[in-house]
Amino acid sequence: MKDTVTKQILSWITMLVAAAIYSLGIALFLSPNALAPGGMSGVAIIINKLTGLPTGMMIVLLNVPLLVAGLFVVGRWFLIKTVVSIAFSSFLIDLWPKIIPQYTPVTDDKLLAGIAGALLSAVGIGLIFRCGGSTGGTDIIAKLLRRVLPSVKTGMIFLVVDSIIVFASVFATKHIENALYAGISLCLTTFIIDKVLYGSDEAKLLIIMSSDPDKVANALLTEIDAGVTFVNGSGAYTGRETKVIICAVRKQLFHRAKRLVCQVDPASFIIVSNASEIFGEGYKAHNGEEL
């Protein structure tokens, strides 16, 4: 019980910190440079440049209908965390220029602003997603579409939906260069969001044929605590029965595992492939929420 409460507290703290990171990307880099890289924040930036209305306030107003629609589809806690994330980040987006006006914007170089803004906002969005919330807008659309299209990664949904908003910014700002810079920012955001959401789940799948499979398997088990499975096989040419080793390791452990196998059996035959996601003990839960 105590562990569960601690995890919930840490989740909320992480989410609020992530919302602050997201707000810095919008307030200090993207919005003051009229870069609208998609999402409700992008629409709000466009409206801000056309009318002068505060970006943070517009983000809140634009998200109201989406939150109402999401109420009937997403879970109660997702909705609560989303409301808190939107309210907190929007408040900070309008607050930062007043607290540190000398850094609004941090840079007038639109390329640097697009890259830095994308980095901060994408990290913020990804962490908020991992904590079970969202920053509204495209996030909610992505969350809903992931239920219907679980094979499509969140970043790709962002790319498609937000590209429409970036295209619209050309007509709103009358500056095609801004839209091009926003497009660069959008592609970077898409890449970073997928890395934050799925990067830790990526792994290498090793299929190992060795003359001493038991020794190789024992080394992998004891030295790097990797999960190892034996599959009975036989050589098509030799007809000799053997044990084939199947082993999944996280990317950061791959080179260590490969070196270990080669040390035990320099003549071993290793096939390596990428595993984008792994479910089971030590990795993602089978019944975990789709991000």
N, C-alpha and C positions, 0 to 999 in steps of 0.2 A: 504493500500500500504506500509506504514511504517513498520507495523508488519511483512509483507511478506519479506521485505528487511532484517529486523533484524533476522528473522528466518533463512534466507539463509546465512547470515554472521555467525551466531552461528553454523549452520550446517557445513560450511567450516572450521571453527576454530576447532570444535569437530573432524572432519575428519582428520585434520592435526595432532592434538594431538594423536588421535588413531593410525595414521601411525607411529608416534614416539614411542608409546608404543609397537606396533608390531615389529618395528626395534630393540628395546632393547631386546626383547625375542629371536630374531634370532641372533643378533650380539654378545651378552654377555653370552648367555646360550647354544643355540642349535648348531650353526655353529662351534664354537671353540671346542666343544665336539664331533663333527662328528655325531650329531643326526639329522636325516632327517625325520621328522614326516609328510611326504607327501607334496603335493602342489609343485608349481614351486620353492618355497624356498627350499623344500627338494631336488628336482633335482639339484638346484644350489649348495647346500651344498655338494652333492655327487660329482659334477663336480669339486668343489673347492678342495676337498680332493684328487681327482685323478690328477688334472692338476695344482692346485695352482691359478687358475683364480679367481678374486674377486667375492664373492658371490652376492653382490648387482648388479654388472654389468651383471652377468649371469641371474639374475632374470629379468632384463629389456629385454635382448636379447631373452630369452625363451618365454616371454609374447607377443612379437611382432606378431607372427602368430595367437595367440588366440584373440588379440585385433582386428586384421584385420577381423577375422571370426565374432567376436562379433559386428563389425560395422554394419553388415547387419541385426542383430537380436535385439540387445538391444538399448535403447534410447540414444540420443546424449549426454544428461547430465550424464548418467551412464558411458558412455565411457570417457567423459572428466574427471569426478571425478576419474575414475579408473586409467587413465594415470597419473594424478597428484599424486594419492596415491602411485602408483608404483614408479614413479620418486623420490618422496620425501623420501619414506621408504627405497628404494634401496640406495639412496645417504647417508642416515644416517647409514645404515647397514655397508657400507664401511668406514664411517667416525668415528663411535664410537671407533673402535680399535686404531685409531690414536690419538683421544682425550684422551681416558682413557685406555691406554694399560695395566695398572696394574689390570684392572677389566675384561680383556679378556683372559680367561673366569672369571666370578665371582666366580665359584666353579668348581673343577675338579670332584666332585661327580656327576656321570652321572644321577643318579636317581633324585637328587635335581635339576640338570640342566634341565632335561626333564620336571619336574613338573613346575619349575619357568618359563621356556621358553614357555611351553604350556599355562600357565596362562596369561602371557603378550601378546603372539601372538594371542590367542583366543579372549581376550578382545578387542584387536586392530581390528581384523578382524570383530568381531560382531558389533562394533561401526561404522566402516567404512560402513558396509552393511546397518546399520540403517540410515546412512547419504546419502544413494543412490549411493555409489561407491563400489569398491572392491579392493583387493590387487593383482588381476590378477590370472592367473593359474586356480587352482581348483575353486576359487571363481566364475570365469566367467562360467566354466563348470556347477557349481551348479546353477548359475542364469539361465542359458539356460535350464537345466533339470527341474527346478522348474516350468517353463512355461508349460512343457509337463506333469510333475508329481507333481501337486500342493499339493497332499496329503502327499508327502514324505518331511520330514523336512530337512532343509539345512545341519544340522549336520550329518545326516545319509548319505547324498550324499558325504560329505567330508570323512566320515569313509570308504566308499566303494572305492572311487577313490584313496584316499591317502594310503590305505592299500597296493595297488599295488606298490606304490613308496617305501613304507617301506620295502616291500619284496625284491624289487630290490636293496635296499641299502645293503643287506646281501652280494650280489655278488660284489658290488662296493667297500665296505670298508673291506670286508673279516673278519668282526667282527660281529658275530651273536648277541653278547651281546648288541652292539650298536643298532641293529635293534629291540631287545626286549625292550630296554629303549625307543626307538623312538615310538614303539607300545603303550607303556604306555602313553607317551606324546600325541600321536594321540587320544587315547580314552578320555583323559582328555580335549583335545582341542575340540573334538566333543561335549562333555557334556557342556562345558562352552559357546561355540558358540550358542547352542540351548537356553541356559539360558539367554544370552544377547539378542538374537533375539526374543524369545517367552516368557521368564519368566514373564515379566510385563503384559502379556495378560492372564496368567493363573488365574483361579478364582475357586470359589466353587459355585456349584449350590445347592440351598436349596429348597426342597419341604416340605412345612409345613402344617400339619393338626392341627387346634386348635378349641377349643370351643368358642373362642372369636377372630376370624380372623381379624376383623376390628381394634381391639386394637393392635394386633401384627403387622399388616401392618403399622399402623400409627406410631408405635414405630420405625420400621425399616426405614420408610421414614424420620422421623424427627431427629432421633438420629444419624444415620450413612449415611443418604442421599442415601440409596440403592434403586434401581429400583424394584418395586413390582408389580406382576400381579396376579389377581384373576382368578381362573378357577372353574367353577361350577362342583361340584361332589356330590356323595351320597355314604354313607356307604353300602357295600354289605350285611353286617350282620344286621345293624340297619335300613337301608333304609332311614336314615335321610339325608336331603339335607344340603350341607355345601359349604363353599368357601375354595378352596385349594389355598394356597399361593405359588407362584413360585418367587424365589428371587436369583439373581446372585450377589455375592460380591467378591471383590479381596481377595486373600489369607490372606493379612495382616489384613483384617477386619473381617475374618471369625469367630474367637473366640469371638470377641466383639458382632457380630450379634447373634451367638449361645447363649451367655450369656444373651443377651437382650431378646430373645424369651423365654428363660426359666424363666426369671424374670417376664415377663408379664403373661405367662401361663406355670407353672411348669409341667402340664399334657400334654403339646403339643407333637405331634409326628413329628419328623424331619428326613427327608432322605437327606443325603449329598453325592454329587458326584463331581468329578473333571471336570472342563471345561477347556480344553486346550487353546481354543481361543474364544473370544466373539466379535461380530461385532455389532455396533450400538452406540448410544449416550453414551459418557463417555468411550468408548472402541475404538476398531479399526474401521476405516471407511470401508464401504462395497466396495468401489472402490479403496481402498488402494493398494499399490504395494505389491506383494507377496515377502517376504524376504527369 
